[in-house]
Amino acid sequence: MSRTAYQAISRVFAIVLAIAGIGLIVGGTYDHSFVTDQLSQQKITMPSGKSLTSQDMKDTLEKYAGKPMTTGPQAEAFANHYIQAHMNAAANGKTYEEVSGEYIACSADAAKKNTTECTELGAARQTLFMGNSLRGMLLNAFGWWLLGTIAIAVGIGALVLAVVLVILGWFVLKPKQGSAA
């Protein structure tokens, strides 16, 4: 192919990548803004001090301590290192499915139905259900935040490549004066 063809291809791709890059950055920024707005409306304050009962909690959550939850990384840290720890403590490390199965079996047995064991299983089941629901919502916010971050990064990459192609298409691959291309 001739320099003129490469020049035309570079120019077209520069324009397309610039438009795509801007769109990705705008979309990613909107995504971050939306997640921030939604999390801010919940008025969740990140745990601090004595609420951080394990070293894992301290290592992960101290940097956010006492701050309002407004970002995806905060939501992920809260879901995976605070809520999950409390769920594990409430049910001795058992999952919702395990506790629910035990509760259903216990409540179906007439002799055990009104026992302390059955009542405790019901309370643990409720705690795990609410914890799983909260974790799911917070991790969903984190997922959308992550998607926005990726979109912004790809958008920046597209803009950088567009600049390179602009330089090639308008300056480097310019046909030499007096040449037929």
C-alpha positions as CSV (number, residue, x, y, z in Angstrom):
1,M,0.0,0.0,0.0
2,S,1.1,3.5,-0.6
3,R,1.8,6.2,2.0
4,T,-1.4,7.9,1.0
5,A,-3.4,4.8,1.9
6,Y,-1.6,4.4,5.3
7,Q,-2.2,8.1,5.9
8,A,-5.9,7.8,5.2
9,I,-6.3,4.7,7.4
10,S,-4.4,6.4,10.2
11,R,-6.6,9.5,10.0
12,V,-9.8,7.4,10.0
13,F,-8.8,5.3,12.9
14,A,-7.5,8.4,14.8
15,I,-11.0,10.0,14.5
16,V,-12.8,6.7,15.4
17,L,-10.5,6.0,18.4
18,A,-10.8,9.6,19.7
19,I,-14.6,9.4,19.6
20,A,-14.6,6.0,21.2
21,G,-12.1,7.1,23.8
22,I,-14.1,10.2,24.8
23,G,-17.3,8.0,24.9
24,L,-15.6,5.5,27.2
25,I,-14.2,8.1,29.5
26,V,-17.6,9.8,29.7
27,G,-19.4,6.5,30.3
28,G,-16.9,5.4,33.0
29,T,-17.1,8.7,34.7
30,Y,-20.9,8.5,34.7
31,D,-20.7,5.0,36.1
32,H,-18.5,6.2,39.0
33,S,-20.8,9.1,39.6
34,F,-23.9,6.9,39.6
35,V,-22.4,4.4,42.1
36,T,-21.2,7.3,44.3
37,D,-24.7,8.8,44.3
38,Q,-26.4,5.5,45.1
39,L,-24.0,4.6,47.9
40,S,-24.1,8.2,49.3
41,Q,-27.9,8.0,49.6
42,Q,-27.6,5.0,51.9
43,K,-25.6,7.1,54.4
44,I,-23.3,4.2,55.4
45,T,-20.3,5.2,57.5
46,M,-17.4,2.8,57.3
47,P,-16.6,1.1,60.6
48,S,-13.8,2.2,62.8
49,G,-12.1,1.7,66.1
50,K,-13.5,-1.1,68.2
51,S,-15.8,-2.2,65.4
52,L,-12.8,-3.6,63.6
53,T,-12.4,-6.8,65.6
54,S,-10.0,-8.8,63.6
55,Q,-6.6,-8.0,62.0
56,D,-8.1,-8.7,58.6
57,M,-10.7,-6.0,59.2
58,K,-8.1,-3.6,60.4
59,D,-5.8,-4.2,57.5
60,T,-8.5,-3.7,55.0
61,L,-10.9,-1.2,56.5
62,E,-8.7,1.2,58.6
63,K,-7.9,3.4,55.6
64,Y,-11.7,4.0,55.2
65,A,-12.5,4.2,58.9
66,G,-15.2,6.7,59.8
67,K,-15.6,7.9,56.2
68,P,-18.9,7.8,54.3
69,M,-19.1,4.9,51.9
70,T,-19.1,6.5,48.4
71,T,-16.9,4.2,46.2
72,G,-16.9,0.7,44.8
73,P,-13.7,-0.3,46.6
74,Q,-15.2,0.8,49.9
75,A,-18.3,-1.2,49.2
76,E,-16.2,-4.3,48.3
77,A,-14.1,-3.9,51.5
78,F,-17.2,-3.5,53.7
79,A,-18.9,-6.5,52.1
80,N,-16.0,-8.9,52.1
81,H,-14.2,-8.0,55.3
82,Y,-16.9,-6.7,57.6
83,I,-20.3,-8.2,56.7
84,Q,-18.8,-11.5,55.8
85,A,-16.9,-11.7,59.0
86,H,-20.0,-11.0,61.0
87,M,-21.9,-13.6,59.0
88,N,-19.2,-16.2,59.7
89,A,-19.3,-15.4,63.4
90,A,-23.1,-15.5,63.6
91,A,-23.3,-19.0,61.9
92,N,-20.0,-20.5,63.0
93,G,-18.7,-20.3,59.4
94,K,-21.8,-22.0,57.9
95,T,-23.5,-20.7,54.7
96,Y,-27.1,-19.6,54.4
97,E,-27.9,-22.8,52.6
98,E,-26.5,-25.0,55.3
99,V,-28.2,-23.1,58.2
100,S,-31.5,-22.9,56.2
101,G,-31.5,-26.6,55.7
102,E,-30.9,-27.2,59.4
103,Y,-33.6,-24.8,60.3
104,I,-36.2,-26.3,57.9
105,A,-35.4,-29.8,59.3
106,C,-35.6,-28.6,62.9
107,S,-38.9,-26.7,62.4
108,A,-40.4,-29.7,60.6
109,D,-39.7,-31.9,63.7
110,A,-42.6,-31.4,66.1
111,A,-40.4,-32.3,69.1
112,K,-37.7,-29.7,68.2
113,K,-39.9,-27.0,66.7
114,N,-40.1,-24.7,69.7
115,T,-36.6,-25.4,71.1
116,T,-33.8,-22.9,71.7
117,E,-31.8,-24.7,69.0
118,C,-34.5,-24.1,66.4
119,T,-35.0,-20.5,67.5
120,E,-31.2,-19.8,67.2
121,L,-31.1,-21.5,63.8
122,G,-34.0,-19.3,62.6
123,A,-32.2,-16.2,63.9
124,A,-28.9,-17.3,62.2
125,R,-30.8,-18.0,59.0
126,Q,-32.3,-14.5,59.1
127,T,-28.9,-12.9,59.8
128,L,-27.3,-14.8,56.9
129,F,-30.2,-13.9,54.5
130,M,-29.8,-10.2,55.3
131,G,-26.0,-10.4,55.2
132,N,-26.1,-12.1,51.8
133,S,-28.5,-9.6,50.5
134,L,-26.4,-6.6,51.6
135,R,-23.2,-8.2,50.4
136,G,-24.8,-8.9,47.0
137,M,-25.9,-5.2,46.6
138,L,-22.6,-3.8,47.7
139,L,-20.6,-6.2,45.5
140,N,-22.9,-5.2,42.6
141,A,-21.9,-1.6,43.3
142,F,-18.3,-2.6,43.3
143,G,-18.7,-4.5,40.0
144,W,-20.2,-1.4,38.3
145,W,-17.5,0.8,39.7
146,L,-14.9,-1.6,38.4
147,L,-16.6,-1.6,35.0
148,G,-16.4,2.2,35.0
149,T,-12.7,2.1,36.0
150,I,-12.0,-0.3,33.1
151,A,-14.0,2.0,30.7
152,I,-12.0,5.0,31.8
153,A,-8.6,3.2,31.4
154,V,-9.6,1.8,27.9
155,G,-10.8,5.3,26.9
156,I,-7.5,6.9,27.9
157,G,-5.7,4.1,26.0
158,A,-7.8,4.8,22.9
159,L,-7.1,8.6,23.2
160,V,-3.3,7.9,23.4
161,L,-3.5,5.7,20.4
162,A,-5.6,8.3,18.6
163,V,-2.9,10.9,19.2
164,V,-0.2,8.5,17.8
165,L,-2.3,8.0,14.7
166,V,-2.9,11.8,14.3
167,I,0.8,12.3,14.4
168,L,1.3,9.5,11.8
169,G,-1.7,10.4,9.6
170,W,-1.2,14.1,9.5
171,F,2.6,14.5,9.9
172,V,4.8,11.4,9.5
173,L,3.0,9.7,6.6
174,K,2.4,12.9,4.7
175,P,3.3,12.4,1.0
176,K,6.5,14.0,0.1
177,Q,6.2,17.1,-2.0
178,G,6.7,16.3,-5.6
179,S,6.1,12.5,-5.1
180,A,3.2,10.6,-6.6
181,A,2.6,8.8,-3.3
